[in-house]
């Protein structure tokens, strides 16, 4: 049998699919039907072209749709907001009182503001970050730590026990509350009048352009 080759064939003004034909033949339909199929790699190549064309058409259709889908803002594009007159540090907001009162007064005042007395999670939060930079912080300030009965153990206002890495100077007695100055936590009589510091979570919200000096109403 003569060698076969694949090409497009026109018969009676109709284009046929690529089929094998005898070299030099007049392309009669009977001869075309009698020829063996084209090699597998020819057929696979044509199928690949069709799949590629379909993918291109699909991308052209989906592209304008994908451009209109609203994606949620990433963490880095969000603003952390605090109420007016509160200071933002990391993920929390802080407020320092202007007046001096006893410990339970400060605790209740923070609750009225939707917050609580300062709870210190780690020593880095105490030492290097916020408390040392409080304007006019020359005296002790009440924080959310006091002695609870029974047991006379230091406990934060959120119910968590005092981390053993913190050292509280002074007696751990009934009616003892904790106040902080710079890097020191001291035991004081709860009826003593000091300023107090409230703490609450910052509000996370999307904002564009990037937020600076923003505050919630």
C-alpha positions in Angstrom: 0.0 0.0 0.0 1.2 3.5 -0.8 2.3 5.6 2.1 -0.4 7.8 3.7 -0.4 11.4 4.7 -2.9 13.5 6.5 -4.3 16.7 5.1 -7.6 18.6 4.6 -9.5 17.3 1.5 -12.2 19.1 -0.4 -14.8 16.9 -2.1 -17.9 18.4 -3.8 -17.1 21.7 -2.2 -17.3 20.3 1.3 -14.3 20.3 3.7 -13.7 16.9 5.3 -11.9 16.1 8.5 -8.2 15.4 8.3 -8.0 11.8 7.0 -5.3 9.7 5.4 -5.2 9.5 1.7 -2.9 7.9 -0.8 -0.2 10.1 -2.2 -1.0 11.3 -5.7 -4.6 10.0 -5.7 -7.5 12.0 -7.0 -9.2 12.0 -3.6 -12.2 9.8 -4.5 -14.4 9.2 -1.4 -13.9 5.4 -1.8 -10.1 5.6 -1.5 -10.4 8.0 1.5 -12.6 5.5 3.3 -10.2 2.7 2.6 -7.1 4.4 4.0 -6.1 3.7 7.6 -6.7 6.3 10.3 -4.1 9.1 10.8 -1.4 8.4 13.4 -2.5 8.8 17.1 -0.3 11.8 17.7 -2.1 13.7 14.8 -5.5 13.1 16.4 -4.2 14.0 19.9 -2.7 17.2 18.5 -6.0 18.3 17.0 -7.9 17.5 20.2 -5.4 19.5 22.2 -5.9 22.5 20.0 -9.6 22.3 20.4 -9.3 22.1 24.3 -6.9 25.1 24.3 -9.3 27.2 22.1 -12.1 26.4 24.5 -10.0 27.5 27.5 -9.2 30.8 25.9 -12.8 31.5 25.1 -13.8 30.6 28.7 -11.2 32.9 30.2 -12.4 35.7 27.9 -15.9 35.3 29.2 -15.0 34.9 32.9 -12.4 37.8 33.1 -14.9 40.7 33.3 -17.0 38.7 35.8 -14.0 38.1 38.1 -13.1 41.8 38.0 -16.5 42.6 39.5 -16.5 40.1 42.4 -15.9 41.9 45.7 -13.2 40.2 47.7 -12.9 40.8 51.5 -10.1 43.2 52.4 -6.9 41.5 53.7 -5.8 41.9 57.2 -3.2 44.4 56.3 -5.7 46.7 54.6 -7.9 47.0 57.7 -7.9 49.7 60.3 -7.9 49.1 64.1 -10.0 51.9 65.6 -10.5 53.1 69.2 -13.1 55.4 70.7 -12.2 59.0 70.9 -9.7 59.9 73.6 -8.5 56.3 73.7 -5.0 55.2 72.7 -4.4 52.3 70.3 -1.6 49.9 71.0 -1.3 46.7 69.0 -4.9 45.2 69.0 -6.2 47.0 72.1 -7.4 50.4 73.2 -6.4 52.1 76.4 -7.9 55.0 78.4 -6.3 56.7 81.4 -8.5 58.5 83.9 -7.9 62.1 84.8 -9.2 61.8 88.4 -8.1 59.7 91.3 -10.4 57.2 92.9 -10.3 53.9 94.8 -9.8 50.6 93.0 -13.5 49.4 92.8 -14.5 52.8 91.5 -12.1 52.5 88.6 -13.2 48.9 88.0 -16.9 50.0 87.7 -16.0 53.0 85.6 -14.3 50.8 83.1 -17.3 48.5 82.9 -19.5 51.5 82.2 -17.3 52.2 79.3 -17.6 48.7 77.8 -14.1 47.8 79.0 -12.3 46.5 82.0 -9.3 47.5 84.1 -6.0 46.7 82.5 -5.1 43.0 82.2 -1.5 42.4 81.4 -0.9 39.2 79.4 2.9 39.3 79.2 5.8 41.3 80.6 6.5 42.9 77.3 3.1 44.5 77.4 4.0 45.9 80.8 7.6 46.9 80.4 8.3 48.3 76.9 5.2 49.2 75.2 2.3 51.3 76.5 2.4 51.9 80.2 5.8 53.6 80.3 4.7 56.1 77.6 1.5 57.3 79.4 1.7 61.1 79.6 2.2 62.3 83.1 2.4 58.8 84.5 4.5 59.7 87.5 2.4 57.9 90.1 0.8 54.5 90.6 -2.1 53.6 88.4 -4.8 51.0 89.2 -4.8 47.9 87.1 -7.3 44.9 87.0 -5.5 42.8 89.6 -6.5 42.2 93.2 -6.5 39.6 96.0 -9.6 37.3 96.0 -10.9 35.3 98.9 -10.7 32.5 99.8 -7.1 31.6 99.1 -5.7 35.2 99.0 -4.4 34.8 95.4 -3.8 37.5 92.9 -6.4 37.3 90.2 -7.1 39.4 87.2 -10.6 40.9 86.7 -11.2 38.5 83.7 -10.8 35.6 86.2 -7.3 34.4 85.1 -4.6 33.9 87.7 -1.5 36.0 87.9 1.3 34.7 85.7 4.2 33.6 87.9 6.6 35.6 85.8 5.1 38.8 87.3 6.4 39.9 90.7 4.0 42.0 92.9 5.9 43.8 95.5 4.1 44.2 98.9 1.9 42.0 101.0 -0.8 39.7 99.4 -3.5 40.4 102.0 -7.2 40.9 102.0 -8.2 44.3 100.6 -5.0 44.4 98.5 -5.2 45.6 94.9 -2.5 46.1 92.3 -1.2 49.3 90.9 1.5 49.8 88.3 4.2 52.4 87.8 6.6 52.1 84.9 7.9 48.5 85.2 6.8 47.8 88.8 3.5 46.2 90.1 2.8 47.0 93.7 0.3 45.8 96.3 -1.7 48.7 97.6 -4.7 49.1 99.9 -7.8 49.1 97.6 -9.2 52.2 99.2 -6.3 54.3 98.2 -7.0 56.9 95.5 -5.1 56.5 92.2 -5.8 57.0 88.5 -6.9 53.8 86.7 -6.4 52.5 83.2 -9.2 50.8 81.1 -8.6 48.4 78.3 -10.8 47.1 75.5 -10.4 45.4 72.1 -9.9 47.6 69.1 -12.6 47.6 66.4 -11.3 46.1 63.1 -12.8 47.7 60.0 -12.0 48.1 56.3 -10.8 51.6 55.3 -9.4 53.2 52.2 -7.1 55.1 52.1 -4.9 53.7 54.9 -6.1 54.9 58.3 -4.2 57.3 60.4 -5.3 59.0 63.6 -8.8 57.5 63.2 -11.2 57.0 66.1 -14.7 55.6 66.4 -17.4 58.0 67.3 
